[in-house]
Amino acid sequence: MIDSEMNYKNKRGFNIKDLLAKIVFILVVFAFGIWVGQSVSLPFNQDSPLSIKLSNNQTPEEIKVDFAPFWDVWSRITADYLERNKIDPQKLLYGAISGMVKAVGDPYTVFLDPENNKEFELSLAGSYEGVGIEIAVRDEKLVVVAPIGGTPADKAGVRAGDFILGIDGQDTFDMTVQDAVQKIRGEKGKSVKLTLQREKKVFEVAITRDQIVLKSVEFKAFEGGTAHLKITRFGDNTVTEWNKEVGKVMSQGYKKIILDMRNNPGGRLDQAITIAGDFVPAGSPILLEEDASGKKTPFKSENQPRLSGYKVVILINKGSASASEIVAGALRDLNSVKIVGETSFGKGTVQRVDDLPDGSGLHITFAKWLTPSGTWVHDKGLKPDVEVKLTEDDIKNNKDPQFDKAKSLLQ
């Protein structure tokens, strides 16, 4: 037995496939080290404040990590697993990277394989197949940040703040946002069953997937010279849509605006900065970015404000997150704009999106963002100046006391 075991270990230790795999890994690490020291392709204009170069202050040689356990497990899996002929080494690699990123402990720092990264980019562009909800992690549970108005999820009664306990009967405990998104999205016409918790009530809802085409800015006119501008998200085309609707507001002579960002889960920071810049003087700090060293850098508006003389009230709720909180916080701090509704979601960190050469992507939290007055909303949210709750009865009876309060404040 001893001789047999020794021979087995020796054969596996000098297996040519294992040796080649190790050589490939070293080359990949070396290439990655070169790549991270160079400019990264970001989904923002190169002249924007988010054109960043990755730092290479800590090279792989300076990190004292023993990779032997990794390769030992790799070798055992590929050599000993019962159905090893079905193993996809690429999936093993992506799984290892995902596990490493998840171990950071930040729900907003994530790795996306090429398929999921492509879906993410499509959602920013405004079209995908699914049910129409944005989700995140809160208190170690999956939570609905916001249902998108008019989508299957919204019509099925899904609400901001609902915890997702199950997807098609599978428990979501310890499930990542990316895994949940992959399970919830799917082919148009097919259904998905969600187990939701709202306060103490647990219930199931079946939702039929559809093509989700997102228009991010909507304009409605009301009596008394009041314009209702609703921003549902900050995607690739939000500023273009915003400019079109603001043109209507200006040409038709409206002077009062209800800026509605309820159930707006956020999105692209550059789009939020541009829109906030339509209300505040050029050069105003829309937010402060605080890096790991505590250094604060202001992100300033660059465009001339077209709506600076308008009376404005902002609507938010617990589905308002990230970029929508940035806009609301900036307008309150800089223009003393009143905020009506409910305390927002509270996402006060900024993620950089790095597209990797193989089509995968890394979303990495690299800074906090603060309102111009220095408030960090993370896990606390923005508290409204006038709190107005929207009840289930209001929704059933098609009433909107939050909107009614905003209108009254503009009179």
VENUR-V429106 format. One record per pair of residues at least 24 apart in sequence whose C-alpha atoms are under 10 Angstrom apart, sorted by the first residue. I is the first residue (numbers start at 1). J is the second residue. Records with the same first field share a line. If there is no record, write none. Layout:
I=J + J
//
This chain:
12=75 + 76 + 79
13=72 + 75
15=75
17=75
18=71 + 72 + 74 + 75 + 78 + 79
21=71 + 74 + 75
22=71
25=71
29=60
30=59 + 60
32=60 + 356 + 357
33=58 + 59 + 60
34=59
35=356 + 357
36=354 + 356
40=352 + 353 + 354 + 355 + 356
41=353 + 354 + 355 + 356 + 357
42=352 + 353 + 354 + 355
43=121 + 236 + 268 + 270 + 352 + 353 + 354 + 355
44=236 + 268 + 269 + 270 + 271 + 353
45=270
48=270 + 299
49=269 + 270 + 297 + 298 + 299 + 300
50=269 + 270 + 299 + 352
51=352
52=352
54=354
70=96
94=360
97=362
98=176 + 362
101=362 + 363 + 364
102=176
106=137 + 364 + 365
107=136 + 137 + 138 + 140 + 176 + 177 + 364 + 365
108=136 + 137 + 177 + 347 + 349 + 350 + 351 + 363 + 364 + 365
109=350 + 351 + 352 + 353 + 362 + 363 + 364 + 365 + 366
110=176 + 177 + 178 + 351 + 353 + 361 + 362 + 363 + 364 + 365
111=178 + 353 + 354 + 360 + 361 + 362 + 363 + 364
112=178 + 179 + 355 + 356 + 359 + 360 + 361 + 362 + 363
113=178 + 356 + 358 + 359 + 360 + 361 + 362
114=355 + 356 + 357 + 358 + 359 + 360 + 361
115=182 + 359 + 360 + 361
116=178 + 179 + 181 + 182 + 359 + 360 + 361
117=178 + 355 + 356 + 359 + 360 + 361 + 362 + 363
118=359 + 360 + 361
119=181 + 182 + 185
120=178 + 181 + 361
121=235 + 236
122=236
123=212 + 213 + 214 + 235 + 236
124=214 + 233 + 234 + 235 + 236 + 237 + 238 + 267 + 268
125=213 + 214 + 235 + 236 + 237 + 238
126=212 + 213 + 214 + 215 + 216 + 233 + 234 + 235 + 236 + 237 + 238
127=211 + 212 + 213 + 214 + 215
128=185 + 186 + 187 + 188 + 210 + 211 + 212 + 213 + 214
129=184 + 185 + 186 + 187 + 188 + 189 + 209 + 210 + 211 + 212 + 213
130=181 + 182 + 183 + 184 + 185 + 186 + 187 + 188 + 189 + 190 + 191 + 192 + 207 + 208 + 209 + 210 + 211 + 212
131=155 + 156 + 184 + 185 + 186 + 188 + 191 + 192 + 207 + 208 + 209 + 210 + 211 + 212
132=158 + 184 + 185 + 209 + 210 + 211 + 212 + 213 + 214
133=158 + 159 + 160 + 181 + 184 + 185 + 263 + 265
134=160 + 177 + 181 + 263 + 264 + 265 + 266 + 319
135=160 + 161 + 162 + 163 + 164 + 177 + 178 + 180 + 181 + 265 + 319
136=163 + 164 + 176 + 177 + 178 + 180 + 181 + 265
137=163 + 164 + 174 + 175 + 176 + 177
138=163 + 345 + 379
139=163 + 379
140=173 + 174 + 175 + 176
141=165 + 172 + 173 + 174 + 175 + 176 + 177
142=166 + 172 + 173 + 174 + 175 + 176 + 177 + 180 + 196
143=177 + 196 + 197
144=196 + 263 + 265 + 318 + 319
145=263 + 264 + 265 + 266 + 318 + 319 + 320 + 321 + 344 + 345
146=232 + 262 + 263 + 264 + 265 + 266 + 317 + 318 + 319 + 320 + 321 + 345
147=232 + 263 + 264 + 265 + 319
148=212 + 214 + 216 + 232 + 233 + 262 + 263 + 264 + 265 + 319
149=214 + 232 + 262 + 263 + 264
150=212 + 214
151=209 + 210 + 211 + 212 + 213 + 214
152=206 + 207 + 208 + 209 + 210 + 211 + 212
153=205 + 206 + 207 + 208 + 209 + 210
154=207
155=207
156=205 + 206 + 207 + 208
157=205 + 207 + 392 + 395 + 396
158=194 + 196 + 198 + 205 + 207
159=196 + 198 + 263 + 318 + 319 + 392
160=198 + 262 + 263 + 265 + 317 + 318 + 319 + 320 + 345
161=196 + 197 + 198 + 199 + 317 + 318 + 319 + 345
162=195 + 196 + 197 + 198 + 199 + 201 + 202
163=194 + 195 + 196 + 197 + 198 + 199 + 202
164=194 + 195 + 196 + 197 + 198 + 202 + 204
165=194 + 195 + 196 + 197 + 202 + 203 + 204
166=193 + 194 + 195 + 196 + 197 + 204
167=192 + 193 + 194 + 195 + 196 + 204 + 206
168=192 + 193 + 194 + 195 + 204 + 206
169=193 + 194 + 195 + 204
170=194 + 195
171=195
184=209
185=209 + 210
186=210 + 211
187=211
188=212
214=238
215=241
216=240 + 241 + 242 + 264
217=241 + 242 + 243 + 244 + 245 + 246 + 260 + 261
218=242 + 244 + 245 + 246 + 260
219=244 + 245 + 246 + 248 + 249 + 258 + 259
220=245 + 248 + 249 + 258
221=248 + 249 + 252 + 254 + 257
222=254 + 256 + 257 + 407
223=254 + 407
224=254 + 255 + 256 + 407 + 410 + 411
225=249 + 252 + 253 + 254 + 255 + 256 + 257 + 410 + 411
226=253 + 254 + 255 + 256 + 257 + 258 + 311 + 312 + 407 + 410 + 411
227=252 + 253 + 254 + 255 + 256 + 257 + 258 + 259 + 312 + 407
228=256 + 257 + 258 + 259 + 260 + 313 + 403 + 407
229=257 + 258 + 259 + 260 + 261 + 314
230=258 + 259 + 260 + 261 + 262 + 264 + 314 + 315
231=259 + 260 + 261 + 262 + 263 + 264 + 266 + 324
232=260 + 261 + 262 + 263 + 264 + 265 + 266 + 267 + 320 + 324
233=261 + 262 + 263 + 264 + 265 + 266 + 267 + 268 + 271 + 272 + 320 + 321 + 323 + 324
234=264 + 265 + 266 + 267 + 268 + 269 + 270 + 271 + 272 + 275 + 322 + 323 + 324
235=266 + 267 + 268 + 269 + 270 + 271 + 272
236=267 + 268 + 270 + 271
237=268 + 271
238=267 + 268 + 271 + 272 + 274 + 275
239=270 + 271 + 272 + 273 + 274 + 275
240=271
242=271 + 274 + 275
243=275 + 278
246=278 + 306 + 307
247=306
249=307
250=306 + 307
254=310 + 311
255=307 + 309 + 310 + 311 + 312 + 410
256=307 + 309 + 310 + 311 + 312 + 313 + 407 + 410 + 411
257=307 + 310 + 311 + 312 + 313 + 314 + 406 + 407 + 410
258=311 + 312 + 313 + 314 + 315 + 403 + 406 + 407 + 409 + 410
259=312 + 313 + 314 + 315 + 316 + 328 + 339 + 406
260=313 + 314 + 315 + 316 + 317 + 320 + 324 + 328 + 339 + 340 + 403 + 406
261=314 + 315 + 316 + 317 + 319 + 320 + 321 + 323 + 324 + 325 + 327 + 328
262=314 + 315 + 316 + 317 + 318 + 319 + 320 + 321 + 324 + 341 + 342 + 344
263=315 + 316 + 317 + 318 + 319 + 320 + 321 + 324 + 344 + 345
264=316 + 317 + 318 + 319 + 320 + 321 + 322 + 323 + 324 + 325 + 344 + 345
265=318 + 319 + 320 + 321 + 322 + 323 + 324 + 325 + 344 + 345 + 347
266=319 + 320 + 321 + 322 + 323 + 324 + 325 + 326 + 327 + 347
267=321 + 322 + 323 + 324
268=322 + 323 + 324 + 350 + 351
269=322 + 323 + 324 + 326 + 327 + 350 + 351
270=299 + 301 + 323
271=323
272=301 + 322 + 323 + 324 + 325 + 326 + 327 + 328
273=299 + 300 + 301 + 302 + 303 + 323 + 326 + 327 + 330
274=300 + 301 + 302 + 303 + 304 + 305 + 327
275=301 + 303 + 305 + 327
276=300 + 301 + 303 + 305 + 307 + 324 + 326 + 327 + 328 + 329 + 330 + 331
277=301 + 302 + 303 + 304 + 305 + 306 + 307 + 308 + 327 + 330 + 331
278=302 + 303 + 304 + 305 + 306 + 307 + 308
279=303 + 304 + 305 + 306 + 307 + 308 + 309 + 310 + 312 + 327 + 330 + 331 + 334 + 335
280=304 + 305 + 306 + 307 + 308 + 309 + 330 + 331 + 334 + 335
281=305 + 306 + 307 + 308 + 334 + 335
284=330 + 334 + 372
285=330 + 334 + 371 + 372 + 373
286=326 + 327 + 328 + 329 + 330 + 331 + 333 + 334 + 370 + 371 + 372 + 373
287=326 + 327 + 329 + 330 + 368 + 369 + 370 + 371 + 372 + 373 + 374 + 375
288=326 + 367 + 368 + 369 + 370 + 371 + 372 + 373 + 374 + 375 + 376
289=348 + 349 + 350 + 366 + 367 + 368 + 369 + 370 + 371 + 372 + 374
290=349 + 350 + 366 + 367 + 368 + 369 + 370 + 374
291=350 + 366 + 367 + 368 + 369
292=366 + 367 + 368
293=367
294=367 + 368
295=367
296=367 + 368 + 369 + 370 + 374
297=369 + 370
298=369 + 370 + 371 + 372
299=369 + 372
300=372
308=335
311=337 + 338 + 409 + 410 + 411
312=336 + 337 + 338 + 339 + 406 + 407 + 409 + 410
313=337 + 338 + 339 + 340 + 403 + 405 + 406 + 407 + 408 + 409 + 410
314=338 + 339 + 340 + 341 + 384 + 385 + 403 + 406
315=339 + 340 + 341 + 342 + 384 + 386 + 388 + 402 + 403 + 405 + 406
316=340 + 341 + 342 + 343 + 344 + 345 + 382 + 383 + 384 + 387 + 388 + 402
317=341 + 342 + 343 + 344 + 345 + 381 + 382 + 383 + 384 + 387 + 388 + 389 + 390 + 402
318=342 + 343 + 344 + 345 + 346 + 381 + 382 + 383
319=343 + 344 + 345 + 346
320=344 + 345 + 346 + 347 + 381 + 382
321=345 + 346 + 347 + 348 + 377 + 378 + 381 + 382
322=346 + 347 + 348 + 349 + 350 + 369 + 377 + 378 + 381
323=347 + 348 + 350
325=371 + 377 + 381 + 382
326=369 + 370 + 371 + 372 + 377 + 382
327=371
328=371 + 382 + 384
329=370 + 371 + 372 + 373 + 375 + 376 + 377 + 382 + 383
330=370 + 371 + 372 + 373
331=371 + 372
332=371 + 372 + 373 + 384 + 385
333=371 + 372 + 373 + 374 + 375
334=371 + 372 + 373
337=385
338=384 + 385 + 386 + 406 + 409
339=382 + 383 + 384 + 385 + 386 + 387 + 406
340=383 + 384 + 385 + 386 + 387 + 388 + 389 + 402 + 403 + 405 + 406 + 409
341=383 + 384 + 385 + 386 + 387 + 388 + 389 + 390 + 401 + 402 + 403 + 405 + 406
342=381 + 382 + 383 + 384 + 385 + 386 + 387 + 388 + 389 + 390 + 402
343=380 + 381 + 382 + 383 + 384 + 385 + 387 + 388 + 389
344=377 + 379 + 380 + 381 + 382 + 383 + 384
345=377 + 378 + 379 + 380 + 381 + 382 + 383
346=376 + 377 + 378 + 379 + 380 + 381 + 382 + 383
347=376 + 377 + 378 + 379 + 380 + 381 + 382
348=375 + 376 + 377 + 378 + 379 + 380 + 381
349=376 + 377 + 378
//
